[in-house]
Amino acid sequence: MILTDIHAGQKARITNTNMMSELVQRRLLDFGIMEGTLIKIKRILPLGGPIAIEAEGQLIGIRRCDAKMMRVEIV
């Protein structure tokens, strides 16, 4: 399942980020977000906008094109 398949308010665990660019993976790692991290979808903005996620107490916006490359499993 990919991150864009999840609805606002649901929690998920990141299972794979290998399809994302190395730059995005590195920036997420700087925030402490990697495979195995538990995230919560806070808000999905309309018209193809970013997805706001909460991870480890931080609120982060991820572009929808990058979110489509992040594999997750619902917790």
Phi, psi and omega in degrees: 000144179256162187300327182287349178279349185267146180268161179300137180096345181276152176255148180211162176244132180288129181249333183204130176235014186294337181280346180282158177293155181297327179296315179293318177301318181294319180293321176295321178297324177298330176274356181087018180257118181213184178300133181097350180284137177273127180234160175230133178282115181272317182202143175244113183282147185285172175060037177077019180284183183289167177249127179269124179238153175246127180217125177055039177081003180248143177257122187229140175261132179240131178301146183298323180295327176283325179294331179290345180258003181258118177275138181220166170229139181289138180255000000 
